[in-house]
Amino acid sequence: MKDRISAYDVARKASVSQSTVSRVLNNYPHIKESTKQKVLIAIEELGFTRDEIARSLASNKTRTIGLIVGDITNPFFAESAKVITGKAQERQYDVILCNTNHNEENLNKYIQTLKGKRVDGIIIASADKNNERIKELYNQNFPVILFNSILEHEKANYIAVNNYKGAKIAVEHLYQLNHRRIGYIAGPSKYLTTHLRNLGYEEVLKELGIERNDEYIYNKEFSYDEVYHFTKALLKKRDRPTSFFAASDQMALAVLDAAASENIKVPDQLSVIGFDDIDLARNQYIGLSTITQPKEKMATLALEKLISLIEDGEENDAGFQIILEPDLIQRKTTGFLVEKST
């Protein structure tokens, strides 16, 4: 069996020292281009591959991070994951992607698994606002950042949009378009992000003098099929909502699907606004009005902040909390309601 090619073999073939080979492998600056090219040619000719296990044992770093999302089929998470993995690759970090299906037990198992794989840090994109396992990570000063999620802990690191304000903007938009019967696809309050959207929805109804109607509100786990059937049943009622605010674009698409099944015209008979501004929302055939989350900026910040925690070893007892501002994007699915005279 052929012996494994080592960095020593590369150094001997390139007529350089092992430390020079190490500097080339780790992209150190201030290496002569001619020397670098000799090493790279030797690596290619010998078929050298670096022993990452040995490297991680020596440096106590694996250059691997975990990324935990709630639902990879949700375009918001998929698009955010694409940004994070791309930026991580630029920084020469590998990413292990985990999907919880919005199940806290799965989340806790993945945290344990990722720590067992000795990842250097974790980005968590969906979590219960009181998750004890994440609190333990903060107490251990383990590098972890919440993305599009918020945890109630004095050391919490998170990056999110102003969910409360975003919900108020959405409902105010519908009100300005003459809508008074406003349905809401809320999602569960166990997530602080959706909880804040729920608070924004309730507060703006009070400010606008609209009585809350619990029959108009869906507050279970996000499920396309369940939201579709909830909306379809509600649209059959005589006093149905004239508009819907959905706490995610994916659920807004379920509302549009249900409306189409009942031959209800959007936006003439029903206005729909979502939250996230996923790429599909911009499709000219859909044109979903939405509250935008700057997901590329959020994802980039999350990755950069995590790497800073990993490489600089900073311990911040106060943590950092970054809240970005949302914007309204009006497209084809919201319009002025013209009440028919009786």
LUMKERO-548145 format. One record per residue (C-alpha): x, y, z; residue in three letters; residue number from 1. Coordinates in steps of 0.02 Angstrom, whole numbers, padded with zeros to 5 digits. Each point is the difference from the previous one (the first is absolute). Layout:
BEGIN
+--------+--------+--------+---------+-----+
|      x |      y |      z | residuo | num |
+--------+--------+--------+---------+-----+
|      X |      Y |      Z |     ALA | NUM |
...
+--------+--------+--------+---------+-----+
//
This chain:
BEGIN
+--------+--------+--------+---------+-----+
|      x |      y |      z | residuo | num |
+--------+--------+--------+---------+-----+
|  00000 |  00000 |  00000 |     MET |   1 |
|  00069 |  00170 | -00051 |     LYS |   2 |
|  00053 |  00108 |  00147 |     ASP |   3 |
| -00098 |  00159 |  00029 |     ARG |   4 |
|  00079 |  00153 | -00079 |     ILE |   5 |
|  00052 |  00123 |  00136 |     SER |   6 |
|  00044 |  00183 |  00008 |     ALA |   7 |
|  00181 | -00058 |  00020 |     TYR |   8 |
| -00009 | -00083 | -00172 |     ASP |   9 |
| -00069 |  00160 | -00075 |     VAL |  10 |
|  00138 |  00103 |  00080 |     ALA |  11 |
|  00136 | -00118 | -00065 |     ARG |  12 |
| -00070 |  00000 | -00178 |     LYS |  13 |
| -00019 |  00190 | -00002 |     ALA |  14 |
|  00171 |  00026 |  00084 |     SER |  15 |
| -00075 |  00106 |  00138 |     VAL |  16 |
| -00024 | -00020 |  00187 |     SER |  17 |
| -00152 | -00081 |  00080 |     GLN |  18 |
| -00043 |  00167 |  00081 |     SER |  19 |
| -00009 |  00077 | -00175 |     THR |  20 |
| -00120 | -00137 | -00056 |     VAL |  21 |
| -00106 |  00034 |  00155 |     SER |  22 |
| -00004 |  00186 | -00039 |     ARG |  23 |
| -00058 | -00034 | -00179 |     VAL |  24 |
| -00135 | -00120 |  00060 |     LEU |  25 |
| -00064 |  00129 |  00124 |     ASN |  26 |
|  00007 |  00146 | -00123 |     ASN |  27 |
|  00126 |  00099 |  00098 |     TYR |  28 |
|  00047 |  00168 | -00078 |     PRO |  29 |
|  00175 |  00055 | -00048 |     HIS |  30 |
|  00049 | -00161 | -00092 |     ILE |  31 |
|  00092 |  00023 | -00164 |     LYS |  32 |
| -00113 | -00046 | -00146 |     GLU |  33 |
|  00135 | -00111 | -00076 |     SER |  34 |
|  00017 | -00097 |  00163 |     THR |  35 |
| -00188 | -00017 |  00016 |     LYS |  36 |
| -00013 | -00068 | -00177 |     GLN |  37 |
|  00138 | -00129 |  00032 |     LYS |  38 |
| -00095 | -00064 |  00152 |     VAL |  39 |
| -00167 | -00005 | -00092 |     LEU |  40 |
|  00077 | -00095 | -00146 |     ILE |  41 |
|  00077 | -00126 |  00120 |     ALA |  42 |
| -00167 | -00022 |  00088 |     ILE |  43 |
| -00087 | -00035 | -00166 |     GLU |  44 |
|  00133 | -00119 | -00065 |     GLU |  45 |
|  00007 | -00100 |  00161 |     LEU |  46 |
| -00189 |  00000 |  00026 |     GLY |  47 |
|  00021 |  00068 |  00175 |     PHE |  48 |
| -00155 |  00025 |  00110 |     THR |  49 |
|  00011 |  00080 |  00170 |     ARG |  50 |
| -00042 | -00105 |  00153 |     ASP |  51 |
| -00138 |  00109 |  00072 |     GLU |  52 |
| -00017 | -00107 |  00156 |     ILE |  53 |
|  00182 |  00023 |  00044 |     ALA |  54 |
| -00012 |  00183 | -00042 |     ARG |  55 |
| -00150 |  00026 |  00114 |     SER |  56 |
|  00086 | -00092 |  00143 |     LEU |  57 |
|  00152 |  00112 | -00018 |     ALA |  58 |
| -00096 |  00163 | -00011 |     SER |  59 |
| -00150 | -00049 |  00108 |     ASN |  60 |
| -00107 |  00064 | -00144 |     LYS |  61 |
| -00093 | -00098 | -00134 |     THR |  62 |
| -00045 |  00149 | -00111 |     ARG |  63 |
| -00176 | -00071 | -00002 |     THR |  64 |
| -00159 |  00084 |  00058 |     ILE |  65 |
| -00176 | -00065 |  00026 |     GLY |  66 |
| -00152 |  00081 | -00078 |     LEU |  67 |
| -00169 | -00050 |  00072 |     ILE |  68 |
| -00158 |  00055 | -00091 |     VAL |  69 |
| -00183 | -00028 |  00040 |     GLY |  70 |
| -00062 | -00054 | -00172 |     ASP |  71 |
|  00115 | -00015 | -00149 |     ILE |  72 |
| -00152 | -00007 | -00117 |     THR |  73 |
| -00041 |  00178 |  00053 |     ASN |  74 |
|  00086 |  00110 | -00131 |     PRO |  75 |
|  00050 |  00126 |  00133 |     PHE |  76 |
|  00108 | -00129 |  00088 |     PHE |  77 |
|  00065 | -00076 | -00162 |     ALA |  78 |
|  00050 |  00170 | -00070 |     GLU |  79 |
|  00081 |  00051 |  00164 |     SER |  80 |
|  00095 | -00165 |  00010 |     ALA |  81 |
|  00067 |  00029 | -00176 |     LYS |  82 |
|  00073 |  00168 |  00054 |     VAL |  83 |
|  00075 | -00070 |  00160 |     ILE |  84 |
|  00079 | -00152 | -00083 |     THR |  85 |
|  00068 |  00107 | -00141 |     GLY |  86 |
|  00077 |  00127 |  00118 |     LYS |  87 |
|  00069 | -00140 |  00108 |     ALA |  88 |
|  00084 | -00079 | -00150 |     GLN |  89 |
|  00084 |  00166 | -00039 |     GLU |  90 |
|  00071 | -00003 |  00176 |     ARG |  91 |
|  00051 | -00184 | -00021 |     GLN |  92 |
| -00128 | -00068 |  00124 |     TYR |  93 |
| -00106 | -00153 | -00030 |     ASP |  94 |
| -00184 |  00001 |  00049 |     VAL |  95 |
| -00103 | -00144 |  00070 |     ILE |  96 |
| -00183 |  00038 | -00037 |     LEU |  97 |
| -00137 | -00069 |  00115 |     CYS |  98 |
| -00189 |  00012 | -00023 |     ASN |  99 |
| -00111 | -00011 |  00156 |     THR | 100 |
| -00173 |  00009 | -00080 |     ASN | 101 |
| -00038 |  00125 |  00139 |     HIS | 102 |
|  00018 | -00137 |  00131 |     ASN | 103 |
|  00091 |  00050 |  00159 |     GLU | 104 |
|  00051 | -00179 |  00038 |     GLU | 105 |
|  00084 | -00009 | -00170 |     ASN | 106 |
|  00085 |  00166 |  00034 |     LEU | 107 |
|  00071 | -00062 |  00165 |     ASN | 108 |
|  00062 | -00161 | -00081 |     LYS | 109 |
|  00086 |  00096 | -00140 |     TYR | 110 |
|  00087 |  00114 |  00125 |     ILE | 111 |
|  00068 | -00153 |  00088 |     GLN | 112 |
|  00051 | -00082 | -00165 |     THR | 113 |
|  00089 |  00156 | -00062 |     LEU | 114 |
|  00095 |  00019 |  00162 |     LYS | 115 |
|  00049 | -00183 | -00015 |     GLY | 116 |
|  00069 |  00037 | -00173 |     LYS | 117 |
|  00103 |  00139 |  00080 |     ARG | 118 |
| -00069 |  00142 | -00105 |     VAL | 119 |
|  00077 |  00167 |  00042 |     ASP | 120 |
| -00167 |  00089 |  00015 |     GLY | 121 |
| -00185 | -00009 | -00044 |     ILE | 122 |
| -00126 |  00113 | -00087 |     ILE | 123 |
| -00179 | -00041 |  00051 |     ILE | 124 |
| -00138 |  00068 | -00112 |     ALA | 125 |
| -00153 | -00059 |  00096 |     SER | 126 |
| -00017 | -00028 |  00186 |     ALA | 127 |
| -00123 |  00005 |  00145 |     ASP | 128 |
|  00020 |  00164 |  00094 |     LYS | 129 |
|  00037 | -00098 |  00161 |     ASN | 130 |
|  00109 | -00141 | -00068 |     ASN | 131 |
|  00106 | -00060 |  00146 |     GLU | 132 |
|  00132 | -00088 | -00106 |     ARG | 133 |
|  00043 |  00162 | -00090 |     ILE | 134 |
|  00010 |  00091 |  00166 |     LYS | 135 |
|  00126 | -00131 |  00057 |     GLU | 136 |
|  00106 |  00038 | -00154 |     LEU | 137 |
|  00002 |  00185 |  00045 |     TYR | 138 |
|  00044 | -00040 |  00181 |     ASN | 139 |
|  00146 | -00108 | -00065 |     GLN | 140 |
|  00058 |  00144 | -00113 |     ASN | 141 |
| -00021 | -00115 | -00150 |     PHE | 142 |
| -00009 |  00103 | -00161 |     PRO | 143 |
| -00183 |  00001 | -00051 |     VAL | 144 |
| -00103 |  00129 | -00093 |     ILE | 145 |
| -00187 |  00004 | -00026 |     LEU | 146 |
| -00053 |  00052 | -00174 |     PHE | 147 |
| -00180 |  00060 | -00027 |     ASN | 148 |
| -00031 | -00061 |  00177 |     SER | 149 |
|  00008 |  00078 |  00172 |     ILE | 150 |
|  00035 | -00079 |  00170 |     LEU | 151 |
| -00032 |  00076 |  00170 |     GLU | 152 |
|  00173 | -00012 |  00078 |     HIS | 153 |
|  00124 |  00130 |  00063 |     GLU | 154 |
|  00140 | -00071 | -00110 |     LYS | 155 |
| -00105 | -00029 | -00155 |     ALA | 156 |
|  00076 |  00040 | -00169 |     ASN | 157 |
| -00131 |  00026 | -00135 |     TYR | 158 |
| -00036 |  00086 | -00164 |     ILE | 159 |
| -00181 |  00030 | -00046 |     ALA | 160 |
| -00118 |  00123 | -00081 |     VAL | 161 |
| -00118 |  00112 |  00100 |     ASN | 162 |
| -00143 | -00126 | -00004 |     ASN | 163 |
| -00119 |  00105 |  00105 |     TYR | 164 |
|  00018 |  00150 | -00115 |     LYS | 165 |
| -00012 | -00108 | -00156 |     GLY | 166 |
| -00168 | -00071 |  00053 |     ALA | 167 |
| -00068 |  00173 |  00037 |     LYS | 168 |
|  00056 |  00063 | -00171 |     ILE | 169 |
| -00088 | -00147 | -00084 |     ALA | 170 |
| -00166 |  00027 |  00087 |     VAL | 171 |
|  00007 |  00189 | -00021 |     GLU | 172 |
|  00027 | -00027 | -00186 |     HIS | 173 |
| -00157 | -00107 | -00011 |     LEU | 174 |
| -00098 |  00127 |  00103 |     TYR | 175 |
|  00052 |  00141 | -00117 |     GLN | 176 |
| -00070 | -00105 | -00143 |     LEU | 177 |
| -00171 |  00003 |  00086 |     ASN | 178 |
|  00011 | -00173 |  00078 |     HIS | 179 |
| -00080 | -00023 |  00171 |     ARG | 180 |
| -00023 | -00189 |  00006 |     ARG | 181 |
|  00181 | -00054 |  00007 |     ILE | 182 |
|  00044 | -00184 |  00019 |     GLY | 183 |
|  00167 | -00050 |  00074 |     TYR | 184 |
|  00107 | -00154 | -00028 |     ILE | 185 |
|  00096 |  00021 |  00162 |     ALA | 186 |
|  00096 | -00157 |  00038 |     GLY | 187 |
|  00045 | -00056 |  00178 |     PRO | 188 |
|  00051 |  00125 |  00133 |     SER | 189 |
|  00136 | -00115 |  00068 |     LYS | 190 |
|  00119 |  00084 | -00121 |     TYR | 191 |
|  00039 |  00177 |  00056 |     LEU | 192 |
|  00005 |  00061 | -00181 |     THR | 193 |
| -00179 | -00057 | -00034 |     THR | 194 |
| -00051 |  00054 |  00175 |     HIS | 195 |
|  00057 |  00177 | -00039 |     LEU | 196 |
| -00094 | -00004 | -00166 |     ARG | 197 |
| -00154 | -00056 |  00093 |     ASN | 198 |
|  00019 |  00144 |  00124 |     LEU | 199 |
|  00020 |  00122 | -00145 |     GLY | 200 |
| -00159 | -00067 | -00082 |     TYR | 201 |
| -00101 |  00014 |  00160 |     GLU | 202 |
|  00067 |  00173 |  00046 |     GLU | 203 |
| -00035 |  00077 | -00170 |     VAL | 204 |
| -00178 | -00069 |  00000 |     LEU | 205 |
| -00029 |  00092 |  00165 |     LYS | 206 |
|  00077 |  00160 | -00068 |     GLU | 207 |
| -00110 | -00009 | -00155 |     LEU | 208 |
| -00157 | -00040 |  00099 |     GLY | 209 |
| -00024 | -00172 | -00078 |     ILE | 210 |
| -00070 | -00136 |  00113 |     GLU | 211 |
|  00104 | -00159 |  00000 |     ARG | 212 |
| -00092 | -00150 | -00072 |     ASN | 213 |
|  00078 | -00164 |  00058 |     ASP | 214 |
| -00085 | -00095 | -00142 |     GLU | 215 |
|  00111 |  00097 | -00120 |     TYR | 216 |
|  00162 | -00055 |  00084 |     ILE | 217 |
|  00104 | -00156 | -00033 |     TYR | 218 |
|  00124 | -00028 |  00142 |     ASN | 219 |
|  00063 | -00179 | -00021 |     LYS | 220 |
|  00166 | -00060 | -00071 |     GLU | 221 |
|  00037 |  00060 | -00176 |     PHE | 222 |
| -00065 | -00132 | -00120 |     SER | 223 |
| -00043 |  00039 | -00181 |     TYR | 224 |
| -00140 | -00128 | -00005 |     ASP | 225 |
| -00077 |  00052 |  00165 |     GLU | 226 |
|  00005 |  00185 | -00044 |     VAL | 227 |
| -00075 | -00040 | -00170 |     TYR | 228 |
| -00147 | -00094 |  00078 |     HIS | 229 |
| -00023 |  00130 |  00138 |     PHE | 230 |
| -00007 |  00140 | -00127 |     THR | 231 |
| -00112 | -00096 | -00120 |     LYS | 232 |
| -00127 | -00033 |  00139 |     ALA | 233 |
|  00005 |  00182 |  00056 |     LEU | 234 |
| -00026 |  00065 | -00176 |     LEU | 235 |
| -00162 | -00099 | -00015 |     LYS | 236 |
| -00079 |  00103 |  00140 |     LYS | 237 |
| -00115 |  00144 | -00038 |     ARG | 238 |
|  00096 |  00121 |  00113 |     ASP | 239 |
|  00170 | -00060 | -00062 |     ARG | 240 |
|  00155 |  00111 |  00014 |     PRO | 241 |
|  00032 |  00118 | -00144 |     THR | 242 |
|  00188 | -00012 |  00029 |     SER | 243 |
|  00134 | -00107 |  00081 |     PHE | 244 |
|  00166 |  00037 |  00081 |     PHE | 245 |
|  00109 | -00156 |  00004 |     ALA | 246 |
|  00151 | -00006 |  00115 |     ALA | 247 |
|  00103 | -00083 | -00138 |     SER | 248 |
| -00002 |  00010 | -00190 |     ASP | 249 |
| -00013 | -00189 | -00012 |     GLN | 250 |
| -00163 |  00005 |  00099 |     MET | 251 |
| -00060 |  00148 | -00105 |     ALA | 252 |
|  00019 | -00112 | -00153 |     LEU | 253 |
| -00113 | -00128 |  00086 |     ALA | 254 |
| -00130 |  00138 |  00023 |     VAL | 255 |
|  00012 |  00047 | -00184 |     LEU | 256 |
| -00019 | -00184 | -00046 |     ASP | 257 |
| -00158 | -00014 |  00106 |     ALA | 258 |
| -00072 |  00159 | -00075 |     ALA | 259 |
|  00028 | -00067 | -00176 |     ALA | 260 |
| -00089 | -00162 |  00045 |     SER | 261 |
| -00153 |  00103 |  00051 |     GLU | 262 |
|  00009 |  00109 | -00157 |     ASN | 263 |
|  00033 |  00154 |  00105 |     ILE | 264 |
|  00093 |  00134 | -00097 |     LYS | 265 |
|  00157 |  00076 |  00074 |     VAL | 266 |
|  00011 |  00145 |  00035 |     PRO | 267 |
| -00176 |  00053 | -00057 |     ASP | 268 |
| -00090 | -00111 |  00125 |     GLN | 269 |
|  00141 | -00047 |  00119 |     LEU | 270 |
|  00165 |  00084 |  00043 |     SER | 271 |
|  00147 | -00103 |  00065 |     VAL | 272 |
|  00164 |  00058 |  00074 |     ILE | 273 |
|  00142 | -00109 |  00062 |     GLY | 274 |
|  00160 |  00019 |  00100 |     PHE | 275 |
|  00179 | -00041 | -00058 |     ASP | 276 |
|  00012 |  00053 | -00185 |     ASP | 277 |
|  00058 | -00169 | -00064 |     ILE | 278 |
|  00062 | -00005 | -00179 |     ASP | 279 |
| -00163 | -00081 | -00061 |     LEU | 280 |
| -00098 |  00150 |  00065 |     ALA | 281 |
|  00078 |  00104 | -00140 |     ARG | 282 |
| -00059 | -00118 | -00136 |     ASN | 283 |
| -00103 |  00105 | -00123 |     GLN | 284 |
| -00142 | -00126 |  00001 |     TYR | 285 |
| -00013 |  00004 |  00190 |     ILE | 286 |
|  00055 |  00175 |  00048 |     GLY | 287 |
| -00024 | -00027 |  00187 |     LEU | 288 |
| -00011 |  00155 |  00107 |     SER | 289 |
|  00109 | -00029 |  00152 |     THR | 290 |
|  00100 |  00066 |  00146 |     ILE | 291 |
|  00181 | -00021 | -00047 |     THR | 292 |
|  00135 | -00074 |  00108 |     GLN | 293 |
|  00175 |  00046 | -00060 |     PRO | 294 |
|  00046 | -00184 |  00005 |     LYS | 295 |
|  00163 |  00015 | -00097 |     GLU | 296 |
|  00062 |  00134 |  00119 |     LYS | 297 |
| -00064 | -00099 |  00151 |     MET | 298 |
|  00081 | -00162 | -00060 |     ALA | 299 |
|  00165 |  00086 | -00040 |     THR | 300 |
|  00004 |  00084 |  00169 |     LEU | 301 |
| -00039 | -00163 |  00088 |     ALA | 302 |
|  00144 | -00090 | -00086 |     LEU | 303 |
|  00124 |  00142 |  00026 |     GLU | 304 |
| -00046 |  00020 |  00184 |     LYS | 305 |
|  00013 | -00187 |  00031 |     LEU | 306 |
|  00173 | -00011 | -00080 |     ILE | 307 |
|  00054 |  00149 |  00104 |     SER | 308 |
| -00055 | -00089 |  00158 |     LEU | 309 |
|  00092 | -00158 | -00056 |     ILE | 310 |
|  00163 |  00078 | -00057 |     GLU | 311 |
|  00015 |  00145 |  00121 |     ASP | 312 |
| -00063 | -00099 |  00149 |     GLY | 313 |
| -00096 |  00150 |  00062 |     GLU | 314 |
| -00109 | -00025 |  00152 |     GLU | 315 |
| -00137 |  00129 |  00013 |     ASN | 316 |
| -00101 | -00015 |  00160 |     ASP | 317 |
| -00133 |  00114 | -00074 |     ALA | 318 |
| -00009 | -00090 | -00167 |     GLY | 319 |
| -00049 |  00100 | -00153 |     PHE | 320 |
| -00174 |  00031 | -00067 |     GLN | 321 |
| -00019 |  00068 | -00177 |     ILE | 322 |
| -00174 |  00052 | -00055 |     ILE | 323 |
| -00022 |  00057 | -00181 |     LEU | 324 |
| -00146 |  00101 | -00065 |     GLU | 325 |
| -00134 | -00075 | -00113 |     PRO | 326 |
| -00074 |  00079 | -00157 |     ASP | 327 |
| -00167 | -00015 | -00088 |     LEU | 328 |
|  00004 | -00060 | -00179 |     ILE | 329 |
| -00168 |  00018 | -00088 |     GLN | 330 |
| -00024 | -00109 | -00151 |     ARG | 331 |
| -00152 | -00080 | -00083 |     LYS | 332 |
| -00085 | -00089 |  00145 |     THR | 333 |
| -00062 |  00152 |  00096 |     THR | 334 |
| -00123 |  00128 | -00066 |     GLY | 335 |
| -00133 |  00124 |  00053 |     PHE | 336 |
| -00162 | -00082 |  00055 |     LEU | 337 |
| -00155 |  00068 | -00085 |     VAL | 338 |
| -00149 | -00047 |  00107 |     GLU | 339 |
| -00153 | -00050 | -00103 |     LYS | 340 |
| -00159 |  00098 |  00038 |     SER | 341 |
| -00150 | -00102 |  00058 |     THR | 342 |
+--------+--------+--------+---------+-----+
//
